[in-house]
Amino acid sequence: MSSDGARRRDVTVADVAKAAQVSKAQAARALGNYGAVSDDVRERVLAAAEELEYRPNELARSMNTGKSHTIGVVVGDIENPHFGLTTRGITDTAKKSGFNVILINTDENTAAEVDAVRVLLDKRVDGLIVAPASSVETQHLRRVHESGRPLVLLDRSADGLTLETVAVDMATISYESTRYLLDAGHRRIAFISTLRTGAEFSAGTRLDSSQISDRLEGMRRAFAEAGCGFPGDLVRLNAGDAGSIRNLTREVLLGADPATAVVASDGLIALSVVEAIQEMGLRIPDDVSFLMYDDFAWTRLTTPPLTVVAQPVYDMGAAAASALIRQIEGRPPVAPAPEFKATLVRRGSVGAAPASEPAHSASPSSSFSPSFRTSAVP
């Protein structure tokens, strides 16, 4: 076999030292930027390294220095644009500070999250950013915290753990958005979420996710202040794939006392809910109002444009990365800690509650069409 076809041997520190005509110890100090080494030796070593296309062994270097310049990120569903944009904020910020990112998706499964944390620790990441699949089952996060490894929580809190957490006050924005629907005359408001639970929702159900728990608490408070009973029978959890979400949407809109408004807990759910409404031949907002969490470009391009709860998702990811890097570098917390607020963006998908329920009489010819416009709505 010719030398051109042979696999190129990795260049070692010894190779660089030989080319620079210095000792291996001197080459290692120059390449690792530690210890005493003259400017002449450093220049010769770096020139030789560049000529030989030397790449450091990151694992070996992390074992020597205790630092890998890598952070681990654990999220529930990378397909969800919310986490995609958050991760972009993390990686952009990490890169500016010289850190690489290892991302693991857990599909909102706590057992998978436990494994992900273990894998990242085995890879000697300098710190972790975790969006907990459960705010209750957090023993693995407690162990990380007690070990002294830098840890920041994203989007959700963990019961019993005092950790830096980058999240929006969901109870407040949920209260505000629910009052908006109540003021429009809606009393039968459905809420659909992918949160996995072992039983149907009831008033005393303890939910694993602080985010969903806070949203439902905000809704309950708004209903209580309005003197109305909270429609717990319209809360649908365990939404899975697109088909199950469409089925849940039909359930809340075709029941004996159907919903007049639907709230989707994220962008992925929203797409399937809108699809189901269209398939049923209902019009938004004439027959059913619609509100969703998170604001993405497509929500402004439908007819009508969708009312959303907008979160500063990218900025939250950037802040989580900054907080973690600060911990890694041993710097004190920023005071006061940055606060992130969600905003209710009122567009065209919320209208007055209909005088009578249209679900049984609507025809496909009158359907809402989530068609995309050629230009953004101002």
Long-range contacts (C-beta under 8 A, 24 or more apart in sequence): 10-55, 11-52, 11-53, 11-54, 11-55, 13-54, 15-52, 15-54, 16-45, 16-48, 16-49, 16-52, 16-54, 17-45, 19-48, 19-51, 19-52, 20-44, 20-45, 20-47, 20-48, 31-56, 32-56, 32-61, 32-64, 32-65, 34-65, 59-124, 62-124, 63-124, 67-126, 67-328, 68-123, 68-124, 68-125, 68-126, 69-98, 69-99, 69-100, 69-126, 70-99, 70-100, 70-101, 70-102, 70-123, 70-124, 70-125, 70-126, 71-99, 71-100, 71-101, 71-102, 71-125, 71-126, 71-127, 71-128, 71-129, 71-321, 71-324, 71-325, 71-328, 72-101, 72-102, 72-104, 72-116, 72-117, 72-120, 72-121, 72-123, 72-125, 72-127, 72-128, 72-129, 73-101, 73-102, 73-103, 73-104, 73-128, 73-129, 73-130, 74-103, 74-104, 74-106, 74-113, 74-116, 74-117, 74-120, 74-128, 74-129, 74-130, 74-131, 75-103, 75-104, 75-105, 75-106, 75-131, 75-154, 76-105, 76-106, 76-107, 76-108, 76-131, 76-133, 77-105, 77-107, 77-108, 77-194, 77-268, 78-103, 78-105, 79-268, 80-266, 80-267, 80-268, 81-267, 81-268, 81-294, 81-296, 82-155, 82-266, 82-267, 82-294, 82-311, 82-313, 83-131, 85-313, 85-314, 85-317, 86-131, 86-154, 86-155, 86-313, 86-314, 86-316, 86-317, 86-320, 87-317, 88-314, 88-317, 89-313, 89-314, 89-315, 89-316, 89-317, 89-318, 89-319, 89-320, 89-321, 90-129, 90-317, 90-318, 90-320, 90-321, 91-321, 92-318, 93-317, 93-318, 93-321, 93-322, 93-325, 94-321, 94-325, 97-321, 97-325, 99-126, 99-321, 99-325, 106-133, 108-133, 108-194, 108-195, 108-196, 109-133, 110-134, 110-137, 110-208, 113-140, 114-140, 117-141, 117-144, 121-149, 126-150, 126-328, 127-151, 127-152, 127-324, 127-325, 127-327, 127-328, 128-152, 128-324, 129-153, 129-154, 129-320, 129-321, 129-324, 130-154, 131-155, 131-156, 132-156, 132-157, 132-158, 133-208, 134-208, 134-209, 135-159, 135-208, 135-209, 135-210, 135-213, 136-206, 136-208, 137-208, 150-324, 150-327, 150-328, 151-324, 151-327, 152-320, 152-323, 152-324, 152-327, 154-316, 154-317, 154-320, 155-211, 155-316, 156-209, 156-210, 156-211, 157-210, 159-210, 164-323, 164-327, 164-333, 164-337, 166-316, 166-319, 166-320, 166-323, 166-340, 167-210, 167-211, 167-316, 167-340, 168-311, 168-312, 168-316, 168-340, 168-341, 168-342, 169-214, 169-339, 169-341, 169-342, 170-210, 170-211, 170-214, 170-215, 170-218, 170-342, 171-214, 171-215, 171-217, 171-218, 171-221, 172-218, 173-218, 173-309, 173-341, 173-342, 173-343, 173-344, 174-214, 174-215, 174-216, 174-217, 174-218, 174-219, 174-222, 174-309, 175-218, 175-219, 175-221, 175-222, 176-218, 176-344, 177-218, 177-263, 177-291, 177-309, 177-344, 178-218, 178-219, 178-222, 178-223, 179-222, 179-225, 179-226, 180-291, 180-344, 180-346, 180-350, 181-261, 181-263, 181-289, 181-291, 181-350, 182-222, 182-223, 182-226, 182-228, 184-261, 184-289, 184-350, 184-351, 184-352, 184-353, 185-260, 185-352, 185-353, 186-260, 186-261, 186-289, 186-353, 187-228, 187-231, 187-260, 187-353, 188-231, 188-234, 188-257, 188-258, 188-259, 188-260, 188-261, 189-219, 189-231, 189-234, 189-259, 189-260, 189-261, 189-262, 189-263, 190-231, 190-234, 190-235, 190-236, 190-252, 190-253, 190-259, 190-261, 190-262, 190-263, 191-215, 191-216, 191-219, 191-234, 191-235, 191-236, 191-262, 191-263, 191-265, 192-236, 192-239, 192-245, 192-248, 192-249, 192-252, 192-262, 192-263, 192-264, 192-265, 192-269, 192-273, 193-236, 193-237, 193-239, 193-265, 193-266, 193-269, 194-237, 194-238, 194-239, 194-240, 194-265, 194-266, 194-268, 194-269, 195-237, 195-238, 195-265, 196-237, 196-238, 197-237, 197-238, 200-237, 201-232, 201-235, 201-236, 201-237, 202-232, 203-230, 203-232, 207-237, 212-237, 212-265, 215-265, 215-293, 219-263, 231-259, 234-259, 239-269, 242-271, 242-272, 242-275, 245-269, 245-272, 245-273, 245-276, 246-272, 246-273, 246-275, 246-276, 246-279, 247-276, 249-273, 249-276, 249-277, 250-276, 250-280, 253-277, 253-280, 253-282, 253-288, 253-359, 254-280, 254-359, 254-360, 258-357, 258-359, 259-288, 260-288, 260-289, 260-353, 260-354, 260-357, 261-288, 261-289, 261-290, 261-291, 261-350, 261-353, 262-288, 262-289, 262-290, 262-291, 263-291, 263-292, 263-293, 264-290, 264-291, 264-292, 264-293, 265-292, 265-293, 266-292, 266-293, 266-294, 267-292, 267-293, 267-294, 267-296, 267-299, 270-299, 270-306, 274-302, 274-306, 274-368, 274-370, 275-370, 277-367, 277-368, 278-367, 278-368, 278-369, 278-370, 279-367, 280-359, 280-362, 280-367, 281-362, 281-363, 281-364, 281-365, 281-366, 281-367, 282-358, 282-359, 282-362, 282-366, 282-367, 282-368, 283-362, 283-366, 283-367, 283-368, 284-349, 284-368, 285-348, 285-349, 285-350, 285-351, 286-351, 286-354, 286-358, 287-354, 287-358, 287-359, 287-362, 287-366, 287-368, 288-354, 288-358, 289-349, 289-350, 289-351, 289-353, 290-349, 290-350, 291-349, 291-350, 295-345, 297-376, 298-372, 299-347, 300-347, 300-376, 300-377, 301-372, 301-373, 301-376, 301-377, 302-370, 302-371, 302-372, 302-373, 303-368, 303-369, 303-370, 303-371, 303-373, 304-347, 304-348, 304-349, 305-347, 305-348, 305-349, 305-377, 306-347, 306-348, 306-349, 307-344, 307-345, 307-346, 307-347, 307-348, 307-349, 307-350, 308-344, 308-345, 308-347, 309-342, 309-343, 309-344, 309-345, 310-342, 310-343, 310-344, 310-345, 311-340, 311-342, 312-340, 312-341, 312-342, 315-340, 316-340, 347-377
